[in-house]
Amino acid sequence: MTGTAARRQLEPTAVSTDERLIQRCLKGDQEARSELIDKYKNLIYSIPIKLGVHQDAGDIFQAVCVELLSQLPQLREHRALPKWLMQTSYRKCLRYLATANRQADVDPIDVEEPQHGGTLEHLLLQLEKEQMLRDAIAQMPERCGQMIHMLFFEIPARPYEEIAKELGLATGSIGFIRGRCLTRLRKHLEQKGF
């Protein structure tokens, strides 16, 4: 593989940057809207799950997406999008919790800081890191991204034989390729300050 081909393989081809996606969304590109929502769906969903609002996670996701698309023209800095999504989702979760607690006749003061294992700042920092990891995996070469997803994110874990068959690899090469992919991922995350 030539140096140019190797560089092209490392560049995010299928993943558009937020700035490009936002510009396309603002021009009415429906595909860009779908890509943007798909890119951040795990981030948005993770907040109600972490806050224990499991039953309303779908409604919260939908409300955040509607607000995202309606407020996108007012977004001044594209890099602020993940944090804006986290804060918006968090506020919507608080509203759902407050509504549920009012219906259950619970004191609204108890709803101010849901039990999610830390402060809001801690939760936001954790969510930022999770999104950074998702973005880094999405920017990897397709085979590496697929392998990492299969090995570390699927439950139950798949046997190497099954992964090798799906990726068209020899079973014995999974460990070696996994190591290379994880090294590449680690370097990418270190460059981003993870």
HELIX and SHEET records of a PDB file:
HELIX    1   1 GLY A    3  LEU A   10  1                                   8    
HELIX    2   2 ASP A   18  LEU A   26  1                                   9    
HELIX    3   3 GLN A   30  LYS A   50  1                                  21    
HELIX    4   4 HIS A   54  ASP A   56  5                                   3    
HELIX    5   5 ALA A   57  GLN A   71  1                                  15    
HELIX    6   6 LEU A   72  GLN A   74  5                                   3    
HELIX    7   7 HIS A   78  ALA A   80  5                                   3    
HELIX    8   8 LEU A   81  GLN A  103  1                                  23    
HELIX    9   9 PRO A  108  VAL A  111  5                                   4    
HELIX   10  10 LEU A  120  ALA A  138  1                                  19    
HELIX   11  11 GLU A  142  PHE A  152  1                                  11    
HELIX   12  12 TYR A  160  LEU A  167  1                                   8    
HELIX   13  13 THR A  171  SER A  173  5                                   3    
HELIX   14  14 ILE A  174  GLN A  191  1                                  18    
END                                                                             
